Amino acid sequence: MAEQKIKGYQTGTFVVGNRLLDPEQRSTQARTERSNTLTSGHRACQGCGEALGARYSGNFDDPLNPGQKLPQVSAFEAWNESNLAAFLTPQTEAGNNTSPNHYRLMLNQFYDGIHTVQPDAQVVAGSLSPIGSDGGPQGKARIGPLEFLRDMFCLGKKNLKPYGCAVKAKFDVLSHHPINADREPQAPAGKDDAGIAEMSEIVTMLRKAESVGNVGGPSSHPVWNTEFWWHSNPPKTGKKIPSLREQAAYISEALYRNWQDRVELAMLYQLGDDKSLPFQSGIYFENGKPKPSLTGFSFPLVGDRRSKRKVLIWGRAPKSGQVAIQVNKSGKGGFKTIKKKMVGAGDVFKTVTKLKGKGKLRAKIGKQKSLTWKQGKK
């Protein structure tokens, strides 16, 4: 599609959409200096979706490389952390939650826009903050993600009892940001907040909304984890900053818990540290040296105690080959291979072993080893 065919779209307050237009072609509502308020109207989101879908359809000329096309993008996220006043205001009006309904209307317009030009693309909804407390200046600073999703899906707090939706949310994928920055993966979040441990609640809520017809789009929606992370010490210091080994173990366990909850995708923030930024959550140091968490992410291996005498060993293969699952029950001496299995790259492997008390677990594929998982009594 030629560039001139999308120049006329009104793109509202979508900053990425605004930049598709030359400054003189932008409406007053599309000025980049505007805040993320709702005064622009929801219809602007459809134009943004059409413009983005067209530009990244694989058929759009690359303005910096004549003769080449811009790459195709097949998944588009509608907004970011809409339960925070920092990104969407107002969150409440007259004591009532308003941002979930406004977001639903924005989402639907964006969904229609994307699918007008890319029928097979995926529109990703949600992407909510896990705890929401951003100190926003306008009204209620945040809405907890579970509360936000109940409102978005028209489900009551008690037993998720459905009520009528004037407009159903339309999307292809539901995502969340289950960030446990200051606690272990299975540590519970606060009321109506949602970290790794609460992903199962989000999946349950979505399946309920699907079953009662309160959401549009496909009959079954995948669930993605589109941002999770832990800092590491070094380089960041502080009382609740995990060590390098803890960061790696937390990432591995988060992947396992997501797999248990049938979350289909997990995305880390970020790949490499940058000391000019507040986040030091990379799996590489700033100088490019890998942290243990690189292995924890690419070759996760986790032990999950199922009884006093049995432990489930779970892992994901970084490459094809024969995986050897190994145990050191005494904590001393070498490892003993308890099972071998042929796997493909990305395959999940698991087995149950007898292990009373503490021990060490790991896996090998050729010369490549997972990190050692230290299994406790619980």
N, C-alpha and C positions, 0 to 999 in steps of 0.2 A: 504494500500500500504506500503510495507516495506521500511525502511529508505534508504537502499542501492540504490533503484531505482531513487532517486532524487539527489544523491550526485554529479552527473556530470553536473548539470545545471550551465550555465554562468548566473550570476545574476546582472552583471553590477554595477551601482551605487546605487541600491536599498539597503539601509543599512539593512533593515529587512530581505531582501533576502540573503544578504551576510552572515548573521549569521546562515543560514541553513547549511553552508558548514564549514568543518574543515579548519583552516588557511592554511594548506599546499595544500588544494584542490582549493583555490581561484585563479582566474586568476589575472593578473596585473590590469586589468580593474575593478576588484571587490574588491580591497583593501579598507578598511574602511576609510583610511586616505585621499582618493581621494575626491576632491570637487564635487559638483553636476553639473559638466559640461556635455556637450553633446558628448564628444569625445568617449564615450564607445559604441556608436551606439544604435539604437533603438531595434535591435533584442534581445538584452540582456533582455529586458522587458518581452518577451514571456517566457523565461526560468524562470524568477522570478515568473510570474503568475502561471506557471505549478508547480513550487516548493511549493509556498504558498497554492495553491489549493489542492495539494496532502497532504501536511502536516496537513492542517486543514479541511480535508474531513470527519473526524469522524472515519476514518479507520487507522489512524497512531498511532503506539505505543507511549505511553507517556514515554520518557526516564527517567523521575524522579519517575515514579510510575509503576513499572513492573506489567503487567497484565491488565493495563488500557489503554484507548485510549485518545488521545488529543481531545478536543471538536471540533465539526464542526463549522466552520465560513462560513456563507452564503452570506456575503456582503464584498467586498474588494474595498478599495479606492485607486485609482491610483494617487499617488503623493499628495503633499500638497502645496497649494497656489503657483501654478506654474507661477503666474503673478508677483512674487517677485524674484529679483536677488539673494536673500538670499537662495532660494530653487532651482532655475533653471536659469542657465546662458548659453549663453547670452540671454538677453531679446530682444535686437535689434542688427542689423548689417547693417552698411551703411545707417542708418536712417530708416530702415524698421523693422517692428515687425517680429521676428523670433520665439520666444518662443511658440506662439499658434500653429504654424505648427509642431514644434518639439514635443510639448506635444501631439498633435493629433496622430502622428506616434507612440510615446511611449504608449499612451493609447490603440491604436488598437492592438499592440503586446501583451500588458498585458491582454486585453480583450480575445484575442485568447488563451493565455496561461491558464487563469482561466477556460474558458469554455471547454478547452480540457479535463480537469479532473473533473470539476464540472459544467455540462451543465446548471443546474438550479440556479447557484449562480448569484448574482447581482454584476456587476462592476460599481462602483460609480465614476463619472467623475466630474471635476470642482474643487470644494472645494477651491475657489479662495479667496484671501485676499480682504476685502471690500474697502480698500483705497489704498493699495499697496505701500505706501511710506515707504520703509524700509531702505533708505539710502545706498543701495547696491553699491559696489565700481566699478562694471564692467558695462560699457555702461549705458543705461537708467535703473534706479533703479527699475522701475516698469511699468506695463501696467495696466490701470484701468480695473476692471473686465468686465464692459460692452463692452469695446473695445476688450478685449481679447476674449470674447465669440463671438462677431461678426466675428472676424477673424477665430476663431475655427469652426464656423458654416458656413463660407463663405457667410456672409450677409453684405451688404453695410450699411453705417451709415445713409443714407437718406432713410427713409421708409423701412429699412431692405430689400432692394432690393437684391435678391440672385444672386450670380455668381457661376460659375462652381467650384466644389471642385475636385481637382485631387484625393484626398483621403478623404472619409467621416469618421467623428469621430464615433466610435462604443462604445456604453456604454448602461447600463440598467437604471441608475438613474443619474440625474444631481443634484449636491449639490452646496451649496454656504455658505460662512461665513458672514452673514449680521450683523456684529458687530457695534453697535452704542455706543461705550464706552463713548463718550463725549457729547451725545445728546439724546433727547427723541426718542422713537420709530418712530414717524412719521416725525421727522425733516429730511429734505432732505440731501443727501450726495453731494459731489462735482461732477464735471464733470466726467462722465464715471465711477464714483465710485458707490457702491451699498450697502446700508444698508437695514434695515427692510422695509423702505418705497419704495425701488426700487426692491423688490422681484417680484412685478407684472411685471416689465420690463423684468426680466430674464425669467419668465414663458412665456410671450408674444414672446420673442425672440426664445425660444425653440420650441414653437408651430409653429412658422413661419418656422423654419428650418425643422421640421417634415413634414409640409404641402408641401414643395417644394422638399423633398427628399434629403436634405443636411446632414442628420445624419443617422447612421445605428443602428442596434440593434432592439428592439421592435418598433412597430408603434407609441406607446405613452409611454413617459418616465415620471415616477414620479419625483417630485422636492422635495429635502430635504434641511433643514437648519441644517447643521452639526456643527455649532459653533456660539453661540451668548452669550453675557454676559455683565454685568455691575458690576463694583466694588461697594462696599457699605462703607459708613462712619457711624459708625466704621466698621472695624478697619482701613481702609485706609483713609487718609485725603487729602484734596486738593480742589481747587475752583470748579471743575466740577465733583466731586465725589458725586453720589446720596446718600441720606439718606437711612436708612434701609427700610422705607416705600416706598420711591421713587423707590428703586431697585425692590421691590416686584411688584409695580404697572407697572413698565416698562416691566418686564418679562411677566406679565399677558397680557398687551396690545400687546406685540410682538407675543404671541401665537394667540391672536385674529386676528391680521393683517395677520399672516401666514395662518390661517384658511381661511380668506377672499380670499387670493391669491391661495388657493388650494395647499398649501405646505403640504405635507403629514407627515413630521417628523421634529421635532425641538429638538436639543440637546444642553444642557447648558454646558458651560465651566466655572466653574468646580463645583463639589459637595461640597467640603469643602475648607476653607481657609488654607493657609500654609504661615506663615510669612517669611519663608526662600525664598519664590518666590515673583516675582513682582505682581502676580495676587491675589487679594483678592475678587474674584467674586463668591465665593461659596454661597450655600443656607444654609450652616452650618458654624458656627465659627470654629476656629481651635480646640477648646476644645470639639467640638461635639454638642454644643447647637444650635438648629435650629434658623435661622433668619426668619423674616416674609416672605421672598421670598420663603421659602419652601412651605408655603400655597399658595403664589402667583403662583407658578409653578404647584403644584398638584391639586389645586382647584381655577383656575383662574376665575375671575368675572370682567367684563368690561362693562362700559356704553358708548354708541356711539350715540351722539346727531344726530338725523335725521331731525329735524325741531325745531322751537322755542318752540313747545309744546310737541314734542315726542322724546323719547329716546329708542334705542334698547339696551336691556340687554342681554349680551352673557356670557355663562360660560361653563365649562367642568366638569363633575362629577368625583370625586375621587373614588366613589364606587357606588354600586347599591342601590336603594332605592327611596324614594319620595323626590324630591327636592322642596323646598319652595323658591320662588323668592320674595324678600322683598324690600320695598321702604320706605324711610323716606323723605317725600316731604318738610317738614318744616325745617329739620335740627335739630329739637328739639324733645324730647320725644322718643317714641319707633318706631320700624319698623312695617309695615303692610304688610302681605302676599298678593300679588296680583295674584299669580298663583302657582299651584302645579302640578307636573308632575312626572310620574314614569320614571326612567332612569337606564341605566346599567352603569357599571364602564367604564369611558372613553367617555361616550356619551356627545355630545354637546347639550346644551339646550339654548333656547333664547325666548324672548318675547318683545313686544313693549308696553311701558307704557306712559301715559300722564305725562309730567313733564315740567313745565315752570320754568325756572330759575334753581337755585342750588338745590341739594338734595343728599341723600345718598342711596346707593344700596348695597345689599348683597344677599347671598343665604345660605340655610341650608339643610343638609341631616342628619336627626337624630340630634345628638348633635354636629356634625361637621359643622363649619361655614367657609365661605370664608372670606377674608379680606373685609373691607368696602371700596367701591369705592365712592370717592367724585366726584359727577357729577357737572360740571360747566355749565355756560350759553351757552358755545359754544361746 
